[in-house]
Amino acid sequence: MHDQAASERLASYADVLAGELPDTWTCSHLAADAGDDLAEFADRIWDLDLVAACLAQHPLQQAAVLSRPDGAQLVLLDRRDGRDGYLIAAIAPDTLPDEAYRTVSEPNGIALSDDPFLSAEQVTSDLLTRYDSALTQVRHNALERIQPSGPDRVILTWQRDGSIATVTGDAHVSAVLVAHGFAHDSHSGIHRLPGDDTQAQARSLREISPDLDALGLGTALQHPAGRTAPTAAPASVPPVPAGLRTAATQSR
């Protein structure tokens, strides 16, 4: 049975905590009936320690999400171990290729007291410091593996997890990519097309070519260390071996 009082306490605590953190943070609440959203956030929690151990025993039932304008997110959840206070963890951005996470240590979450003012100091000096450092490393890794697009051509780069990524600072190109399924990380400028549905991925690649051509731009598809393909994106895309996709996912 859903505990309305517990939900209100969590939301109230999160609001105060967000107001005490540096920069600007906004709060949203994922209630027990959020279903798929809760599952998505559980999968993206960037933790292999305290919070992961808690979720292994107690699936996520509700959470408060704190978001910063640059895309950083924190998730606040009940401890559910009989102790007072809460747990808080970082969220891994889903707009960056999984390969970028492979060499980056998880900014594991921490336990908080039931005093949001003291907790804000702890989050600022501990979790946020490690989270921002990890985000910087991941974004740097992602950019190293993606060749920036040129003035006359959008270069699309395969990633080991099966996704396809590109970097562009052109708002018109960005609009075309987003319209055809690319997720955009505004902080790094990376656009990523997921590879979990290869048919949908291939369809998106076919459909962006005429739209980019209307802007006077060609497209090229390449592997990170390979030669740039001289032609537009192919009509079909071979699936990435499951082993590669699994290995990349487990590293997060």
GUBABA-406040 format. One record per residue: x, y, z of N, C-alpha, C, O in turn; residue in three letters. Coordinates in steps of 0.05 Angstrom, whole numbers, plus 32768, in hexadecimal, padded with zeros to 4 digits. Layout:
# GUBABA-406040
XYZXYZXYZXYZAla/...
END
This chain:
# GUBABA-406040
80117FE880008000800080008012801980008025801A800FMet/800B802D7FF0801A80457FED8018805680068002805B8010His/802F805F80118030807080298031808D8020804680978019Asp/801A809B8021801880B68018802980C9802A803680DC8020Gln/802A80C38044803A80D48056805880D2804F806680E68050Ala/806180BA8049807D80B68042808480C58028809980D08025Ala/807180C58015807580D37FFB807780F18000808880FF7FF4Ser/806680FC8012806781188018808181208026808C81358021Glu/808A810F803880A38114804680BB8115803380CC81268034Arg/80BB8101802080D08100800D80D081197FFB80E581247FF6Leu/80B981207FF180B781387FDF80BF81517FEE80CD81627FE3Ala/80B68154800780BD816C801680DB816D801B80E781838018Ser/80E7815780238104815580288113815D800E8126816C800FTyr/810A81527FF7811881577FDE811681747FD6812A81807FCCAla/810081817FDB80FD819D7FD5811081AE7FE4811D81C07FD9Asp/811381A97FFE812581B8800F814281B38007815281C58004Val/814881998002816381927FFA816B81A07FE0818181AB7FDELeu/815A81A07FCD815F81AD7FB3816581CA7FB6817681D67FA9Ala/815681D77FC8815A81F47FCC817481FB7FDA817D82117FD8Gly/818081E77FE7819981EC7FF681B281E47FE681C881EB7FEEGlu/81AE81D67FCF81C581CE7FBF81CF81E57FAE81C081F77FA7Leu/81E981E67FA781F481FB7F9681E781F97F7A81DF81E47F72Pro/81E6820F7F6C81DA82117F5281BB820F7F5581B182127F6BAsp/81AE820A7F3F819182087F3F818881EB7F3B818F81DF7F27Thr/817781E17F4D816D81C67F4B814F81C67F4D814381D57F5DTrp/814281B77F3D812581B47F3E811E81977F46812E81857F43Thr/810681947F5180FE817A7F5C80E5816F7F4D80D4817E7F45Cys/80E581557F4980CD81477F4080CB812E7F5080DE81247F5BSer/80B381237F5180AE810C7F6180A380F57F51809080F87F41His/80B080DE7F5380A780C57F46809880B57F5B80A480A97F6DLeu/807E80B47F58806D80A67F6B806C80887F658078807E7F51Ala/805F80797F76805E805C7F74805180537F5A8057803D7F50Ala/804080637F4F8033805B7F36804280647F1D803880627F06Asp/805B806E7F20806A80787F0A807480617EF8807B80657EE1Ala/807680497F03807C80317EF3809580327EE380AB80307EEEGly/809280377EC980A980377EB680BE804C7EBD80D680477EBAAsp/80B580637EC680C880797ECE80D980707EE580F180767EE6Asp/80CD80637EF980DC80597F1080F180447F07810880447F0FLeu/80E880327EF580FB801D7EEC8112802A7EDC812980217EDFAla/810C803F7ECC8121804C7EBD813580597ECF814D80577ECBGlu/812C80667EE4813E80747EF6814E805F7F06816680647F0CPhe/814280497F0E815080347F1C8168802A7F0B817D80257F16Ala/816380277EF18178801D7EDF818E80327EDB81A5802A7ED6Asp/8188804B7EDF819C80607ED981AA806A7EF381BB807C7EF1Arg/81A3805F7F0A81B080687F2281CE805F7F2181D480487F1EIle/81DF80737F2481FC80707F20820980687F3A821680797F47Trp/8206804F7F42820E80467F5C821380287F5C820380197F50Asp/8229801F7F69822E80037F6C82337FFC7F8A823F7FE87F90Leu/8229800D7F9B822F800A7FB88215800A7FC882047FF97FC5Asp/8212801E7FD981FC80207FEC81E080207FDF81CF80107FE7Leu/81DC80317FCC81C280337FBF81BC801A7FAF81A580117FAFVal/81CF80107FA181CB7FF77F9181C37FE07FA381B27FD07F9CAla/81D07FDE7FBA81CA7FC97FCD81AD7FCB7FD7819F7FB77FDBAla/81A57FE47FDC81897FE97FE681757FE17FD081617FD47FD6Cys/817A7FE97FB881677FE37FA281667FC67F9B81527FBC7F91Leu/817C7FB77FA1817C7F9A7F9C81687F8C7FAF815D7F777FA8Ala/81647F987FC681517F8C7FDA81367F987FD981227F8B7FDEGln/81357FB27FD2811B7FC07FD281187FD07FB781237FE67FB5His/810A7FC57FA481067FD47F8B80FB7FF07F8F80EC7FF47FA2Pro/810380027F7E80FB801E7F8180DD80217F7F80D080197F6CLeu/80D1802D7F9380B480317F9580AC804E7F91809680547F89Gln/80BE80607F9980B9807D7F9580D4808B7F9780E780807FA2Gln/80D680A27F8C80EF80B17F8C80EA80CE7F8680D680D57F79Ala/80FC80DF7F9080FC80FB7F89811580FF7F77812A80F67F7DAla/8111810D7F61812681127F4D812E81307F4E811D81417F4AVal/814781357F53815181517F53816181557F3A817381457F33Leu/815A816A7F2B8166816E7F108173818A7F0F8168819E7F19Ser/818A818B7F02819981A47EFE819881AB7EE0819681997ED0Arg/819881C57ED9819581CC7EBD81A981BF7EAA81A281BD7E92Pro/81C181B77EB381D481AB7EA181D0818E7E9C81DF81817E8EAsp/81BA81837EA781B381677EA381BA81557EB981B2813D7EB9Gly/81C9815E7ECD81CF814E7EE481B581487EF481A481597EF7Ala/81B4812F7EFE819C81277F0E81A581167F2681B781067F25Gln/8196811A7F3C819A810A7F54817F80FE7F5A816A81097F55Leu/818080E67F66816780D97F6E816880D47F8D817B80CA7F97Val/815280DC7F9A815080D97FB7813B80C37FBC812580C47FB1Leu/814280B17FCE812F809B7FD4813080937FF1814380997FFFLeu/811B80867FFA8119807C8015812E8067801B813680588009Asp/813780668034814B8052803B813F8036803C814B80238032Arg/812880338048811A8019804A812A8004805881267FEC8053Arg/813B800C806B814A7FF8807B81457FFD809881547FF380A9Asp/8130800C809E8129801180BA8138802980C78133802F80DEGly/814A803580B88159804C80C2814C806680B8813E806780A4Arg/8151807B80C78147809680BF815880A180A8816E809880A4Asp/814C80B3809A815B80C18085815480B58069814180A68066Gly/816580BC8056816080B5803A817B80AC802D819080AF8038Tyr/817880A38014818F809D8003818D80AF7FEB817880B67FE2Leu/81A580B87FE281A580C87FCA81BC80BE7FB881D180B77FC1Ile/81B680BE7F9D81CA80B57F8A81C980C57F7181B580D37F6CAla/81DE80C37F6181DF80D17F4881D180C07F3281CF80A87F34Ala/81C880CE7F1D81BC80C17F0681CF80C47EEE81D880DA7EE9Ile/81D480AD7EE181E580AE7EC981D580B97EB181BF80AE7EACAla/81DF80CD7EA381D080D77E8C81CC80C17E7781DE80B17E72Pro/81B480C07E6C81AE80AB7E5881B380B57E3C81AD80A77E28Asp/81BD80CD7E3981C280D97E1F81DF80D57E1681E780DD7E00Thr/81F080C87E26820C80C37E1F821080A67E1A820380957E26Leu/8222809F7E07822780837E01823180737E198241807E7E29Pro/8228805A7E1B823180497E32824F80467E33825A80447E48Asp/825C80467E1B827980427E1A828780587E2A829D80537E35Glu/827C806F7E2C828980857E3A828C80817E58829C808E7E65Ala/827C806E7E62827C80697E7F829180547E88829580507E9FTyr/829D80467E7482AD802E7E7B82C480337E8E82CA80217E9EArg/82D1804A7E8D82E8804E7E9E82E380627EB582F5806B7EC2Thr/82C980687EB982C2807B7ECE82B6806D7EE682A3805E7EE4Val/82C180737EFE82B680687F16829B80737F1D8296808B7F19Ser/828A80637F28826F806C7F2F827180807F47827F807B7F5AGlu/826280977F45826180A97F5B824C809F7F6F823680AB7F71Pro/8252808A7F7E823F807C7F8E8230808F7FA1823A80A37FAAAsn/821780887FA6820580987FB7820D80977FD4821F80897FDCGly/81FE80A77FE4820480A9800081EA80A8801081D480AD8005Ile/81EC80A3802A81D580A4803C81D480C0804881E880CD804EAla/81BB80CA804C81B780E5805781A780E38071819780D08075Leu/81AB80F68082819B80F7809B818081038094817B8109807DSer/816F810580A88154811080A38154812F80A5813F813B80A5Asp/816C813B80A6816F815880A681788161808A818F815D8083Asp/8166816C8079816E8173805E81838189805C8191818A8048Pro/8185819A8070819981AF806F81B581A4807381C881AB8064Phe/81B88192808681D28185808A81D88173807281EF81718069Leu/81C48166806881C88154805181D18163803881E181598029Ser/81C7817C803481CF818C801D81ED8191801E81FB81908009Ala/81F8819680368215819A8038822481808031823981818024Glu/82198169803A82268150803482258149801682398140800BGln/820E814E8009820C81497FED821F815B7FDD822C81527FCAVal/822081747FE5823181887FD6824F81817FD8825D81817FC4Thr/825881797FF0827481747FF4827D81587FEB829581547FE6Ser/826A81467FEA8271812A7FE4826681217FC98275811F7FB6Asp/824C811B7FC88241810F7FB0824381217F98824B81177F82Leu/823C813A7F9A823D814C7F838259814F7F78825D81517F60Leu/826D81507F8A828881537F818290813B7F70829D813E7F5BThr/828A81237F798291810A7F6A828081077F51828980FE7F3CArg/8267810F7F538255810E7F3C825E81207F25825F81187F0ETyr/826481397F2C826D814C7F17828781437F0A828A81467EF2Asp/829981377F1A82B2812D7F0F82AC81167EFC82B881147EE7Ser/829A81047F04829480ED7EF3828680F67ED9828C80EB7EC4Ala/827481097EDB826681147EC4827A81207EB08278811C7E98Leu/828E812F7EBA82A2813B7EA982B281257E9A82B781287E83Thr/82B981107EA982C980FA7E9C82B880EC7E8782C280E77E71Gln/829F80E77E8D828E80D87E7A828980E97E61828B80DF7E4AVal/828481027E64828081147E4D829981167E3C829881177E24Arg/82B081187E4982C981197E3B82CE80FF7E2B82D581007E14His/82C880E87E3882CB80CE7E2A82B980CC7E1282C180C27DFDAsn/82A180D67E15828D80D57DFF829780E67DE8829580DD7DD1Ala/82A180FD7DED82AA810F7DD882C281047DC982C681097DB1Leu/82D480F67DD882EC80EA7DCC82E580D67DB782F480D27DA4Glu/82CE80C97DBA82C680B47DA782B380BD7D9182AA80AD7D81Arg/82AE80D77D90829C80E27D7C82A980F87D6C82B3810B7D78Ile/82AA80F57D5282B681097D4182A2811F7D3C828C811A7D33Gln/82A881387D438295814E7D3F828D81517D21829D814C7D0FPro/827481587D1D826A815C7D02827781757CF6827E81887D04Ser/827A81757CDC8285818C7CCE8270819F7CC38258819A7CC7Gly/827981B47CB5826681C77CAA825481BD7C94823F81C87C8EPro/825D81A77C87824D819C7C708245817F7C74823A81737C61Asp/824A81747C8C824481587C8F824081517CAD824F815A7CBEArg/822C81417CB3822781387CCE8233811C7CD1822B81097CC2Val/824681197CE3825481007CE6824780F07CFD824680FA7D14Ile/823E80D97CF8823180C77D0B824480B17D13824F80A37D01Leu/824980AD7D2C825D809A7D35825180837D45824280877D58Thr/8256806A7D3C824D80537D4B825A80527D678271805A7D6ATrp/824A80487D7A825480447D95825380267D9B824480177D8FGln/8264801D7DAE826580007DB4824A7FF57DBE82457FDE7DBCArg/823980067DCA82207FFD7DD5820B7FFB7DBF81F47FF57DC5Asp/821280017DA681FF7FFF7D9081F2801A7D8981E4801C7D75Gly/81F6802E7D9A81EA80487D9481FB80577D7F8212804E7D79Ser/81F1806D7D7581FF807D7D6281FF809A7D6C81EA80A47D75Ile/821680A77D6C821880C17D78822580D57D65823480CE7D53Ala/821E80EE7D6A822A81047D5A822A811D7D6C821B81207D7FThr/823C81307D64823D81497D72823981607D5E824581607D49Val/822781727D64822281897D53821A81A17D64820D819E7D78Thr/822381B87D5B821A81D17D68820681E07D5881FE81F67D5FGly/81FC81D37D4281E981E07D3081CD81DA7D3A81C581C27D3BAsp/81BD81EE7D4081A281EA7D4B819081DC7D37817E81CD7D3FAla/819381E27D1D818281D67D09818881B87D07817681A77D04His/81A281B17D0781A981947D06819F81867D20819581707D1EVal/81A281937D36819981887D4F817B81827D4E8172816D7D58Ser/816C81947D43814F81917D42814881797D308135816A7D37Ala/815681757D1A8151815E7D09815881447D18814881317D17Val/816E81437D258177812B7D34816381247D4A815A810C7D4CLeu/815B81377D59814881327D6F812D81297D64812081177D70Val/812581347D4E810B812D7D42810B81107D3880F681047D35Ala/812381057D34812580E97D2A813080D67D40813C80C27D39His/812D80DD7D59813380CA7D6E814D80CD7D7D815380BD7D8FGly/815D80E17D75817780E57D83817180F37D9E816281067D9FPhe/817E80E97DB4817C80F77DCD8193810B7DCE81AA81057DC6Ala/818E81237DD981A181387DD981AB813F7DF5819A81447E06His/81C5813E7DF981D081477E1281DA81647E0E81EE81687E01Asp/81CB81777E1881D181937E1381EC819C7E1E81F881AF7E13Ser/81F5818F7E33820E81987E3F822681917E2D823881A27E29His/822781797E21823D81717E11823881767DF3824B81767DE3Ser/821F81797DEB8218817C7DCF821581627DC0821181617DA8Gly/8217814B7DCF821581317DC381F881297DBD81E6812D7DCEIle/81F3811F7DA581D981137D9E81DD80F57D9B81F080ED7D8EHis/81CC80E57DA781CF80C87DA681B680BA7D9E81A080C07DA8Arg/81B880A87D8A81A280987D8181A5807C7D8D81B8806E7D87Leu/819280747D9E819580597DAC819680437D97818C80457D81Pro/81A2802D7DA081A580167D8E81967FFD7D98819B7FE77D8EGly/818480017DAC81767FE97DB681617FDF7DA2815A7FC77DA4Asp/81577FF07D9081457FE77D7B81527FEE7D60815080057D57Asp/815F7FDA7D54816F7FE07D3C815E7FE87D2481677FF77D13Thr/81457FDE7D2381347FE57D0D812C80037D0F812D80117CFBGln/8125800B7D27811F80277D2B813780397D278135804F7D1CAla/814E802F7D2F8167803E7D2A816D80427D0D817380587D04Gln/816A802C7CFD816E802E7CE0815B80407CD38162804F7CC1Ala/814280407CDC812D80517CD18134806E7CD68131807F7CC4Arg/813D80747CEE814580907CF5815C80997CE3815C80B07CDASer/816F80887CDF8186808F7CCE817E80957CB1818880A77CA5Leu/816B80857CA78161808A7C8C815380A57C8A815680B37C77Arg/814380AB7C9F813280C27C9E814080DC7CA2813780F17C98Glu/815780DC7CB0816580F57CB5817380FF7C9C817881177C98Ile/817B80EC7C8A818B80F47C73817E81097C61818A811E7C5BSer/816481067C598158811B7C48815481357C578156814A7C4BPro/814F81337C71814B814C7C818165815C7C83816581747C81Asp/817B814D7C878195815A7C88819E81647C6C81AA81797C6ALeu/819681547C58819D815C7C3D818F81777C36819A81877C28Asp/8177817B7C40816881947C3C817781AC7C48817381C37C41Ala/818881A67C5C819881BB7C6981B381BE7C5B81C481CE7C63Leu/81B781AE7C4681D181AF7C3881E6819F7C4581FE81A47C41Gly/81DE818B7C5581F2817B7C6481F0815D7C5B81DA81537C57Leu/820781507C5A820881347C56820B81257C70820C81327C85Gly/820A810B7C6F820E80FB7C88822380E67C83822780DC7C6CThr/823280DF7C98824680C97C96824580B97CB0824280C47CC5Ala/8247809F7CAD8245808D7CC48260807F7CC7826B80757CB4Leu/826B80807CDF828680757CE3828880677CFE8278806C7D10Gln/829C80567D0182A4804A7D1A82B8805D7D2782C6806C7D18His/82BB805D7D4282CD80717D4F82E980707D4482F680857D41Pro/82F480587D3E830F80567D358311804F7D17832780497D0DAla/82FA804F7D0982F980467CEE82FA805D7CDA82FD80747CE1Gly/82F680567CC182F6806A7CAB82DA80767CA982C680687CAEArg/82D8808F7CA282BE809B7C9E82B180917C8582BD80917C6FThr/829880897C87828A807F7C6F828480967C5D827C80AB7C66Ala/828980937C42828680A97C30826980AE7C28826380C37C1BPro/8257809C7C2F823B809F7C27822980A67C3E823280A67C55Thr/821080AB7C3881FC80B17C4D81F780987C5E820080827C57Ala/81E9809B7C7481E380867C8681D5806F7C7781C580747C66Ala/81DC80567C7E81D1803F7C6F81B4803A7C7581A980447C88Pro/81A7802B7C63818B80257C65818580117C7B816F80117C86Ala/819980017C8281957FED7C9881AE7FED7CA981C37FF37CA0Ser/81AA7FE67CC381C07FE77CD681C37FCC7CE381AF7FC37CEFVal/81DA7FBF7CE281DD7FA57CEE81DD7FA87D0C81E77FBC7D17Pro/81D17F957D1B81D07F967D3881EC7F937D4481FD7F867D39Pro/81F07FA07D5C82087F9D7D6A82077F837D7A81F37F7D7D86Val/821D7F737D7B821D7F5A7D8A82147F5F7DA7821D7F737DB3Pro/82047F4D7DB181F97F517DCC820E7F537DE1820B7F617DF5Ala/82247F457DDD823A7F467DF182457F617DF5824B7F697E0BGly/82487F707DDF82537F8B7DE1823F7F9D7DEF82477FAD7E00Leu/82257F9A7DE882117FAC7DF582107FA67E13820D7FB87E23Arg/82117F8C7E1A820F7F857E3782277F8F7E4682257F997E5CThr/823F7F8C7E3A82577F957E4882577FB37E4D825F7FBC7E63Ala/824D7FC27E3A824C7FDF7E3E82387FE67E53823D7FF97E63Ala/82217FD97E53820C7FDF7E6682147FD97E82820F7FE87E95Thr/82227FC27E86822A7FBA7EA1823E7FCD7EAD82427FCD7EC6Gln/824C7FDC7E9D82617FEE7EA7825580077EB4826380157EC2Ser/823B800C7EB0822F80247EBC822680207ED8821B80327EE4Arg/
END
